[in-house]
């Protein structure tokens, strides 16, 4: 007879997030605590966090968090960066040695800004140039991997259980107005440091519970626009899709949600608002290859807030809650209760319903 807990559901990852609408600082240890009651949703092959507002002294610079396999690779990458960027600071990311986290690479961060002369020569805006640089390093420089590249934000991830990853990176020493977290149970790809969540590009970060069946169709479409899906994992594709829709196509968050978790045609036809009906038809017609199918719950972090979204059939759990100016999201209510025992308005959003929380303007 099988005992309870002896069989794992392989897509049972854990996600959590907290954001202050007023831009108040939340300690990194808060979201680390949220992962403890969801320990059994992961298996120690991946955990990670993203914090926003954590680098106020370097808010105008891109914070590139990088893994290196050796010192020679690090030096070569630094030389490459200095050809196109002003590097105002480079340093090891502070960590603590703990027995639960092993085989760590060299973990560095650089605060950089693109040289204006380079942008003028290439006729690119700085975000597009930074995104292309990240793709180039991650696809062409063996032994180097950029795992975070936004302004005033940073991702911290590793092979391990998320609560151990939080201790390893000393997240209790960081303060941010928004945090996301993930505990991974790898399904189609091996657990390794770069393959842990969150997956990021610029200031967008994604944590994901589930497994999408539309990976190949989504990947083929997004790679036509310069994105390189090297990790063969669905969350990487989701991150690039959202960057494409939000930054390059300039859709709103709600519109992007209506692309990746598009309402059924029958649902659209029942809409009584003609403008909404036509807009939904337009999005489904123009971006059919970016519909994400299969079970998922995701949290998108960005500068100024977050968005939580289930697949349109709600095949993965996700609950929300709030207290005062803090809004919480997690796979389980228990995780929210650990972050804030007084959290109220606990609800489970409907499938395909985007929950968008923004920090009030000027607060971060």
C-alpha positions in Angstrom: 0.0 0.0 0.0 1.3 3.5 -0.9 1.6 5.9 2.0 0.3 9.4 1.8 3.0 11.6 0.3 5.0 8.7 -1.3 3.8 9.6 -4.8 4.7 13.0 -6.3 2.6 15.0 -8.8 5.5 16.2 -11.0 4.0 19.5 -11.9 3.2 20.5 -8.3 5.6 23.4 -8.0 5.1 26.2 -5.5 4.8 29.9 -6.2 4.3 32.9 -3.9 4.5 36.7 -4.0 4.0 39.8 -1.9 3.7 43.4 -3.0 3.1 46.7 -1.2 0.7 49.0 -3.0 2.2 51.9 -1.1 5.8 51.0 -2.0 6.7 50.1 1.6 9.7 47.8 2.0 9.2 44.1 2.7 12.0 42.0 4.0 13.2 39.2 1.8 12.8 36.8 4.7 9.0 37.3 4.5 8.6 35.5 1.2 11.2 32.9 2.2 9.0 32.0 5.1 6.1 31.5 2.7 7.8 28.6 1.0 8.3 26.5 4.1 4.7 25.1 4.3 4.9 24.3 0.6 8.2 22.3 1.0 6.8 19.1 -0.5 5.8 20.8 -3.7 9.4 20.9 -4.8 12.2 18.3 -4.6 15.3 20.3 -4.0 16.2 20.7 -7.7 15.4 24.3 -8.0 14.3 27.3 -5.9 14.5 31.1 -6.4 13.3 34.6 -5.7 13.0 38.0 -7.4 13.0 41.2 -5.4 12.0 44.7 -6.7 13.3 47.9 -5.2 16.3 46.2 -3.7 19.0 48.3 -5.3 17.9 52.0 -4.7 21.5 53.3 -4.8 21.9 51.8 -8.3 18.3 52.3 -9.5 19.4 53.8 -12.8 21.6 50.9 -13.8 20.9 47.5 -15.1 21.8 44.9 -12.4 23.2 41.9 -14.3 23.3 38.8 -12.1 25.5 36.1 -13.6 26.8 32.6 -13.2 30.3 31.7 -14.3 32.0 28.3 -14.5 35.5 29.7 -13.8 37.6 32.9 -13.4 38.7 32.9 -17.0 35.1 33.0 -18.2 34.3 35.8 -15.8 37.3 37.9 -17.1 36.3 37.3 -20.7 32.7 38.3 -20.0 33.8 41.4 -18.2 36.0 42.4 -21.1 33.0 41.9 -23.4 30.7 44.0 -21.2 33.2 46.9 -21.1 33.2 47.2 -24.9 29.5 48.3 -24.8 28.7 49.3 -21.3 29.8 51.5 -18.5 30.4 49.1 -15.6 30.0 51.2 -12.4 30.4 48.2 -10.1 31.1 44.5 -10.2 31.2 42.2 -7.2 30.5 38.7 -5.9 26.9 38.4 -4.8 27.0 37.8 -1.0 26.2 34.2 0.0 26.6 32.0 3.1 28.0 28.5 3.0 25.3 26.0 4.0 25.4 22.2 3.6 22.1 22.1 1.7 23.5 24.1 -1.3 26.5 22.6 -3.1 28.4 22.9 -6.4 27.7 26.6 -6.6 29.2 28.4 -9.6 30.9 31.8 -9.4 28.0 34.2 -8.7 28.6 37.8 -9.7 26.6 41.0 -10.3 27.4 44.0 -12.4 25.7 47.4 -12.4 25.9 48.7 -15.9 24.5 51.2 -18.4 24.9 51.0 -22.2 27.3 53.4 -23.8 25.4 56.1 -25.7 27.9 55.9 -28.6 27.0 52.2 -29.0 23.3 52.8 -28.9 23.6 55.6 -31.5 25.7 53.5 -33.8 23.3 50.6 -33.6 20.2 52.8 -33.5 18.7 50.8 -30.7 17.0 51.8 -27.5 18.7 50.7 -24.3 16.3 48.0 -23.3 16.5 46.3 -26.7 20.3 46.5 -26.6 20.4 45.0 -23.1 18.0 42.2 -24.1 20.2 41.4 -27.2 23.3 41.4 -25.0 21.7 38.9 -22.6 20.8 36.6 -25.5 24.3 36.9 -27.0 26.0 36.0 -23.7 23.6 33.1 -22.9 23.9 31.5 -26.4 27.5 32.3 -27.4 29.6 32.5 -24.3 30.1 29.0 -22.9 30.3 28.9 -19.1 28.5 32.3 -18.6 24.8 32.8 -18.0 22.9 36.0 -17.2 20.0 35.1 -15.0 18.8 38.6 -14.1 19.1 41.9 -16.0 16.6 44.5 -14.8 16.9 47.9 -13.1 16.5 48.1 -9.3 15.6 44.4 -9.1 17.4 41.1 -8.9 16.8 37.4 -9.1 18.4 34.9 -6.7 18.2 31.2 -7.6 20.0 27.9 -7.2 19.6 24.1 -7.1 18.0 23.5 -3.7 14.8 23.9 -1.7 13.6 27.5 -1.8 14.0 28.1 1.9 17.6 27.0 1.7 18.2 29.1 -1.4 16.9 32.1 0.6 19.3 31.4 3.4 22.2 30.8 1.0 21.7 34.3 -0.7 21.1 36.0 2.7 17.8 37.4 1.6 17.0 38.6 5.1 19.5 41.4 4.3 17.4 42.7 1.4 14.4 45.0 1.4 12.0 45.4 -1.6 8.5 46.6 -2.3 7.7 43.4 -4.2 8.9 39.8 -4.0 8.1 36.6 -6.0 9.2 33.1 -5.0 9.3 29.6 -6.5 10.0 26.0 -5.5 10.7 23.8 -8.5 9.9 20.2 -9.3 11.6 19.8 -12.8 9.5 17.9 -15.3 11.1 18.0 -18.7 14.5 19.4 -18.0 17.2 18.6 -15.4 17.6 20.7 -12.3 20.5 23.1 -12.6 21.3 26.6 -11.4 20.2 28.4 -14.6 17.1 26.3 -14.9 15.6 27.3 -11.5 12.9 29.9 -11.4 12.3 32.9 -11.7 13.1 33.3 -15.4 13.8 36.9 -16.3 14.5 39.3 -19.0 15.0 43.0 -18.2 12.7 43.8 -15.3 10.2 41.0 -16.1 10.4 37.9 -14.0 8.1 34.8 -14.2 7.5 32.0 -11.7 5.3 29.2 -12.9 3.5 26.1 -11.6 2.4 23.7 -14.3 3.4 22.4 -17.7 2.4 23.9 -21.0 1.6 21.6 -23.9 2.0 24.4 -26.5 5.8 24.8 -25.9 6.9 24.0 -29.5 4.3 26.3 -31.2 5.1 29.1 -28.7 8.8 28.7 -29.1 8.8 28.6 -32.9 6.8 31.8 -33.0 8.8 33.8 -30.4 12.2 32.8 -31.9 11.2 34.6 -35.1 11.7 37.8 -33.2 15.3 37.3 -32.0 14.6 35.4 -28.7 16.7 32.3 -28.1 15.1 29.5 -26.2 18.2 27.6 -25.1 16.9 26.0 -21.9 14.1 23.9 -23.4 11.8 24.8 -20.6 8.3 26.3 -20.9 8.8 29.1 -18.3 11.6 30.6 -20.4 9.2 30.8 -23.3 6.5 32.4 -21.2 8.9 35.1 -20.1 9.9 35.9 -23.6 6.3 35.9 -24.8 5.4 38.5 -22.1 8.4 40.7 -22.9 7.4 40.6 -26.6 3.7 41.4 -25.9 4.3 44.1 -23.2 7.6 45.8 -24.2 7.7 45.3 -28.0 4.0 45.2 -28.9 3.1 47.6 -26.1 0.0 45.7 -25.0 -1.5 46.3 -21.6 -1.2 43.7 -18.9 -4.9 42.7 -19.4 -4.4 42.4 -23.1 -1.3 40.2 -22.7 -3.3 38.0 -20.3 -6.1 37.8 -23.0 -3.5 36.5 -25.5 -1.8 33.8 -23.4 -4.9 32.7 -21.6 -7.4 33.7 -24.3 -11.1 33.3 -23.6 -12.8 30.6 -25.7 -14.5 31.8 -28.8 -17.9 30.9 -27.4 -17.1 33.1 -24.3 -16.1 36.0 -26.6 -19.4 35.7 -28.5 -21.4 36.0 -25.3 -19.8 39.4 -24.5 -22.3 42.2 -24.5 -19.7 45.0 -24.8 -19.0 45.3 -28.5 -15.7 47.0 -28.1 -14.5 44.3 -25.7 -15.8 41.6 -28.0 -14.0 43.0 -31.0 -10.7 43.6 -29.1 -10.7 40.0 -27.8 -11.3 38.8 -31.4 -8.5 40.9 -32.6 -6.0 39.6 -30.0 -7.0 35.9 -30.7 -6.6 36.5 -34.5 -3.3 38.4 -34.4 -1.5 36.3 -31.8 -2.9 32.7 -32.2 0.6 31.1 -31.7 1.0 32.8 -28.3 -2.0 31.1 -26.7 -0.6 29.0 -23.9 -2.3 25.7 -23.4 -2.0 23.2 -20.6 -2.1 23.7 -16.8 -0.4 26.8 -15.4 -0.5 29.4 -12.7 2.1 32.2 -13.1 3.2 35.3 -11.4 4.7 38.0 -13.5 6.9 40.5 -11.6 7.7 43.9 -13.1 8.9 47.3 -12.0 5.9 48.7 -10.2 3.8 45.6 -9.5 2.8 42.1 -10.4 0.3 40.1 -12.3 -1.0 36.6 -11.2 -2.8 34.4 -13.8 -4.2 30.9 -14.1 -4.8 29.0 -17.3 -8.3 29.5 -18.6 -9.5 26.1 -17.2 -7.8 26.8 -13.8 -6.0 23.5 -13.7 -3.4 24.7 -11.1 -4.1 26.2 -7.7 -3.6 29.9 -6.9 -5.1 32.0 -4.0 -4.8 35.6 -3.2 -5.1 37.7 0.0 -4.4 41.1 1.4 -3.8 43.1 4.6 -3.4 46.8 4.8 -1.4 47.8 1.7 0.2 44.4 1.1 -1.2 42.0 -1.5 -0.3 38.3 -1.4 -0.4 35.4 -3.9 0.5 31.8 -3.4 -0.2 28.3 -4.4 -1.8 27.6 -1.0 -3.5 29.7 1.6 -1.1 28.3 4.2 1.7 30.2 2.5 -0.2 33.5 2.8 -1.0 32.8 6.5 2.7 32.3 7.2 3.5 35.7 5.6 0.7 37.4 7.4 -1.7 35.7 9.8 -4.1 38.6 9.6 -4.4 38.5 5.8 -8.0 38.7 4.7 -10.1 38.7 1.5 -8.8 35.2 0.6 -10.0 34.2 -2.8 -9.2 31.9 -5.7 -9.2 33.8 -9.0 -11.1 32.3 -11.9 -9.3 30.7 -14.8 -7.9 33.2 -17.2 -8.7 36.1 -14.8 -5.6 38.4 -14.5 -5.1 39.8 -11.0 -3.0 42.9 -11.5 -1.6 44.9 -8.6 0.4 48.1 -9.1 2.3 50.2 -6.7 1.0 53.7 -6.6 2.8 56.1 -8.9 6.0 57.6 -7.5 6.2 55.2 -4.6 9.1 53.0 -5.7 
